[in-house]
Each structure stands twice: as structure tokens, then as C-alpha cells.
Amino acid sequence: MRTITLGGGTVPVSELALGCAALGNLFHPVTDEAAHATVEAAWDAGIRTFDTAPHYGLGLSERRLGAALRDRPRDTYTLSTKVGRLLVPDPDGSAGDDLAHGFAVPATHRRVWDFSADGVLRSLEASLERLGLDRIDIALLHDPDDHADQALREAYPALERLRAEGVVGAIGVGMNQSALPARFLRETDIDMVLLAGRYTLLEQDSLTELLPEAAARGRSVVIGGVFNSGLLTAPRPGATYDYAPAPQPVLDRALRLLAVCERHGVPLRAAALRFPFGHSAVASVLTGARSPREVHDTVEQLRRPIPDALWEELRAEGLLDPDTPVPATAQAGKAAPTGEALPSKEPS
């Protein structure tokens, strides 16, 4: 699996990254055994980049990911986690669950927003303890939508210092909107943006500002949410978009995308996975999985060749703008143009 180095720095990411929210029991419980097997399947497929956060299952995702990776040589993979939400013990909540925040775990802790410099240090220290690892490769500001000023004024400088000291290798921001990350690109020296759901086959608003800004500054974008909360896996009435039932115009557009893909014999999810790589700023696509089967399917879809004629018809149908970049057919399965591949197996 090809790799690229983030933002011209030193941290490599694999073409496909494993998002580990599901390992924190996102919406539904996952057993410890299934979580471990999912990470193993990703590893066996050549995935070497893993993303987690304290938010995911009140730390459960971090604990499970750390346990699954603990026996791997530490220099053979890249791990990212996030700051901005501190987990505070809440004994009164332990009898209930955390499904109000999307996770099927006991509500033993509550989340406290904190984008102060001290909050960044405390968050990373707690993450390292949960992970049981010696370092974090990428630290991301997590959803600072309502805390932009503090994140820019306090949290970002703290991350910048940690990067300069070599405590973390790369820093950035992870969000599901494009305007504020574009501001971070203009006003800071972040290495990357993790953008969820805003650069997909369904919508490309980030082409207006964020992606050109990243490309001009030599920074990287990792794309999450390529299926728009599941809509682009199986568009049908009741399918979710941004974690809610898809509005009819959005569903209609997804169904038109499906029809074009079917005419070319390509699964819609395969086109959705490959699409972001058409833009030069995109380094990796991050997808979640809760089982080895889901990992295997994602890797299989990513490797499917997409004919140029499919992209051409999407443009002809008005589903992509004429100047929207699309991947070259030869991209699938080819080596990265820059960066070095991470080992696919442990050194002997």
C-alpha cells in the first residue's frame, strides 16, 4: 500500500488509514476480540496509519487500539489522536450509557471542552496512558468549532512547541467543516487537516478554499467520511447523511451517482473511496471498520480500477464540475510518487 509524507515533514501515512471510532463502540457494541481482529486485519492488508481520540467511547477506542498495536515495532506505524476534550470521572453517570454522544459504553466519564495549553498537555498525557504506548505521531485539535479563538491562541502554540521538541511528529486539526481548517492553514504552521465528510463524491465545497490553500502551502489533507455517514454505500430512503436521514435532494443526487457507477460496473463505494485521491493535497483516506470483513471489503474496493469513462459521465451528468480533479486510472495499486513505504511486515 502506497504512503506519503505529511506536509513535507517526516511523518508517513498509508494510502488507507483505519479510523477507530467503531472500536469505541460507535452506536453499537464491539467485543474486545472483534476490535483486536479488526486492527489485525488492517495490518495484514498493509494499513499502517491508525486514528483515534479520547472522545471515541470515553477512551475505549484508545485502550483497544493501544492493546492491538503494543507488540508491533513502534517505528512501523503512524498513530494519531486528538485533543480538545478532557475526560473527567463521573461516578453519577456510570449507571447510564453514553449513547447520547453516539457510543454504547457506560457513562463513567464526562467530556469537558478544553483548548488551553494545559488542556493539551493533560489530554496527551492521558491518551498515552490509555494507549500504553511511548509516543503519539500526530496530534490533532478535535472539533474546535465553538472554541476557535482559544484553539488558535492557546492549543495550537502548545502543539507547535511539542512538535519542535520532537514529542509529536506532526500536528493539525480534525473537523467536519472546511472554513475553520482553512483559517488554520492560513494562520498557523499545521502539517495537515483531517476533513470528515466535506470532500466526497457527493459534495466538494472544500475545493473553494481549503484544498487549494493546502496545496499552495504544501500541506496535506486526510479525508474521512467518504461515504457521507453511509449514504454512498447504499443510497435508499432512510439512509443516513451526516448521521441523520438524508434529505430527498441529497438522496436523489446519491441515487444518480449510483446509477452512473452501475452503468460502468463499479460499486459506488469503490468510486467514493478512490475519488479524493484526484486532488494533489490529499495524502490518505480514512475509513472506519468494526470487523475484519469490513476491512477486507474496503481494501478490495480501493483496489478496483475506475475507468476514466465513469468520471467523464459524472461530469457530463452535472454530478461533478468540469474542473473537479479526478484520479488517474493508473493510480490504483501503484506506488506513491513521494515518500517511502512503511514495512508491510515486522522486521525479522
N, C-alpha and C positions, 0 to 999 in steps of 0.2 A: 504494500500500500504506500502510495507516494506521500511525501512530507514536505513541509515548507517551514522556513524560519520566520517567526512573527516579527513584523515591523522592522526588519533589517537588524534585529538583535541576535540573541543566541538561543532562544527557546524554540525548539521544533514542535510542530503539531502534525498529527497524521491527518490525511485527507478526510477521514471519517473519525469523529470523536464520539465517545459514549457519554450522553447526558444521564446523570444518575438520580434524577428526581424520583423515578419509579422505584429505586432501591430504598427510598424513604417512605414507601407505601403511599405513593400518589394515588388518591381516590380509592385504591383497593389494596388489601394486604398482600405482601410478597414474603415468602418464607426466607429465612437466612440461607437455606440451601439453594433456593432459586436465585437469590441475589448473587451468591458466590458463583453459581454456574453461569449466570449472565455475564459477569466480568470475565470468567474463564473463556467463554465463547468469543467475546470481543477480542481478547488477547490472541486466541488461536486464529482469528480472522485477520490479524495484523494491526488491529486498532491499538494505538499507543498513547492516546490522549483521553483523559477522563475528567469530567466536570461535575462538581458537587457544590453544596452550600449548606450552612447551618440551618437555613430555612427548610430544607427538604427533610420532612419527617422529624423536626426538632432534633437534628443531629444524627438521626438513624442512618441516613444516606452516607454521611462521612464515616461513621463507625463501620458500616458494612464494606464500603469501598476500601478503606484502610486495611481491613482484615483480609480482603481478597487480594490486595496488592503487596502485602507485607513481605512475602517471601520472594518477590521479584527484585532483581538488581535495581537499585534506585535510579541509576542513570539510563535506564532503558525505557522510561515512560515519562509523560508530562501530566501533571496533575494541577487542576485549577480549583480554587474555592473562592468564596465571596465574603465581603464584609458589609456592614451596614445594619444588620440585625443581631443584637446580642440575645442569647438565650438565658433567661432568668428562671431559676426554680420556682414552681408554683404548686405547692402541695395541695392547695384547694382545688386545683383543676385536674388532679391525677385520676379522679373517678370518671371524668368525661373523656371525650376524644377531641382530636384536632381537625375534624372534617370541615369545620368552618373555614379553615385555611387550606383544605384540599388533601389532608394527609390522614390516613387511617392508623393513627398512633394515639396512645394515651396523652392527654394534655398535661404532661408533667412539668412543662416549662411554658413560659410566655415569651413572645418576641418583643424586644424593645429597640426601636429605631435609634441608631447612634452612629453618626458620621463624624464624630470628633476624632482627633488624633489618638487619644487614649482608647476610644472605642475600637479603632482599627487594630491597635496592638492587642487589646484584650480578645477581640474576635479571632485573630490569627493564632494567638496562644491557645485558645480553647479548641480551635479547629485541629491544630497539631496534636493536641491531647486525644481528641476523639479519633483522629486518623491513625494515631500511633506511628507516625512517620517523622522523619527528621527535617523535612522541608516541604514547602509548597512552591511550585514552579510559577504559577500565575495567580495573582490576587486581583479580584475584580470588585469594583463598587457595585453593589446589588440594588437595582431599582431605586436610585436616588431621586425619583420624580418629584417628590414633595420636599426634598432636602437638598436641592441643587446648590444653593449658596454655601451651606456648611460642607457639603461634599467637595466642592471646589476649593474652599478656603482652608479646610482642616484635614479631611480624609485624604484627598489627593496628595498634598505635600508629605503626609506621613508615608504613603505608599512609595512616593518618589524617593524618600530617604531610605526606605527598606531596600528598594531596588539598587540604589547607589552603594549600599553596604553589602550587597550580594545575598541578602536574606531571602528575597524573592527574585526570580529571573525576569519576569515581565509583569506589567500592570495594565489595567484597563477598566472598562465599565461594561456591565451587562444589563440590558434593558429590552423592553418590547415596544419602544418608540424610537424614532430616529433623530428628532430635533435636538434633544439634550446630548446624546452622544456626539452629534456633530459639533456642538459647542465645546465639549471636552476635547475633541480633536483640534479645534482652533486655539483653545486657551491653555492646553496642557501638553505634556510630552508623553501621553499614554502610548503603549505599544499596540493596543488592539481594542476592538469593540466586539462584544458578543451581542448580536442583534437577533432577537427572537420574533419570528412571525411577520417581519416587515420587509423582507426581500424574498419573495416566493414566486412561484409560477402564477399565483393568484393576484399578487399585488407587488408593485415595485416603486412605491413612493420614495424610498430611500435613494433612488437614482438621482433625485433632485439635488440633494445636498450631502448626505452622509457618505455615500460611496465615492463620489468624486473627491470629497475632502480627504478621505482616507488614501485614495490613490495618489493624489497630489502630494501628500505628506509622507508617502512611503510607509503607511501604517496598514495593519491587517484587520480584516473583519472575519469573524467566525459566525456563521449563520445557523441559528437554531429555529425551531418551529417551522420547518419547510413544508409540513403538511397542514399548517394552519389549524392546529388543535384536532386534527383527524379528518377535516373536510376533504383534503386531497388524497386520502387513502380510499375513501368510499363515499363520494358525494351522493346524498339521498335526503329526502325530507327527514328532519330531525337530527341530521349530522351537525356536529359542533364546529363552531368557528370562534376563536378567541374564548373558548371554554363556555360558550352559550350556543343555543340553537342558531344555525346560520340564517340570516335574513334572506328572503326569497331572491333578491337581485344577486347576492353573493352566491347562493346555491345555484342559480341559473348559470352564472359565469363558470362555476366549477364543473357543472354538467357539460357545458360547451367544451371546456378543456378535456374532459373525459372523452367526449365524442371524437375529438381530433386524435387523441392518443390511440384510441381503439382503431381508428382507420389505418394507423401505421403499425398496429400490432405491438404497441408499447404500453405497459401498465402506467397509469397516471402517476403512481408513487415513484416509479423509476425516473420519469421526466422531472418530477418535482425535486427529487434528490440531486439530479445532475444539473438542473438549471442554474443554481447560484454560481457554479464554477465558471460561468461565462465571463464574470467580472474579474478584472485583474486584482482587485483588492481582496477578494475572498480567498482565504487560506484553507478553510476547513468547513465542513458541515457537521453539526452536532445533532444527533438524534437520540431519543430515549428508547429504552427497552426494559422489559421486565422478565424476559425469558430468553434462553438460547435460541429458540425458534425465531423470535423477533429479530435478534441479532443476525442470524443467518439470512433471513429474508431481506433485511436492509442491505447487507453486503451484496447479496445476489442482485438486487435492484440497481445498486450503484454501478455494478459492473456491466449492466446491459448497455449495449451500444444504442445510441439515439440517432436516428437518421437526420441529416440536415433538412430533409423534406418536412419533417414534423415541425421544426422551428419555423420554417418558411410558411407552412399552412397556418400556424398560430398567428403569425404576423398578418397574413392575408385575411384572416378572420377577425382582425382587430383585437385579438387577445394578448398580443404583445406589440408594443410600439416598434416602428421600423428600426429605431436606433438602439433598442434594448440589446445588450450583448448576450450572446448565447454560446454555449460550449462548442468547441470543435468536435466533430465525431471522433477524431483520433485521441481525444483526451482520455477516454475511458480505459483504465488499466495501464496507462503509460506512466513512466517515471516522472517525478516532479522536475520542472525546469530549474528550480533552485533548491538549495538545502540538501541535506543528506538523509538517507533513510535511516530510521531507527531500527535496531536489530529486530527481526521478526521472531527470533527465539533467544532464549537465555544463552549467554556465552558459556561454552563448555569449560 
